[in-house]
């Protein structure tokens, strides 16, 4: 069985990670890739249903995410990690476990993320009902050498997904899909014969 690859999409909360992950999953599925999206918000309900969001809990949680990703890729399922993972060490740990690994950084100004705030994360930080929001109260460490940088404030998720696919092909993790030759219009070809 050919192993799958992993793409970790990181960035501040509300930077656009989930939109890029969804667009990438659609793009890969359309190319026949068996892909699973591991979304931190969903998995957290299973792994740590009462999260503290401190460093100890985050280390356990992201370690578990990486382990699940490794198991899937070993069984031929490619994985998209949709997770902030605010410390580089969390993402580096996954990269060490999964040989075919890309890191995608959704770079978006904090002010734009705060203005979006679809889950109310930044509002909770301002109200002091949350105390560990990455980029505000907790450090966010962007990748030092990301494989792809997405501009979350103005790049569409679809364009970003296409650029990630291009990088996967460049690295040899994904075969290029060659479009079938266009079929000629039969009425047009019949006219040419007459």
Secondary structure, 3 states (H helix, E strand, C coil): CCCCCEEEEECCCCCCHHHHHHHHHHHHHHCCCCEEEEEHHHHHHHHCCCCCCCHHHHHHHHHHHHHHHHHHHHCCCEEEEECCCCCHHHHHHHHHHCCCEEEEEEECCHHHHHHHCCCCHHHHHHHCCCCCCECCCECCCCCCCCCEEEECCCCCHHHHHHHHHHHHHHHCCCCCCCCCCCCCCHHHHHHHHC
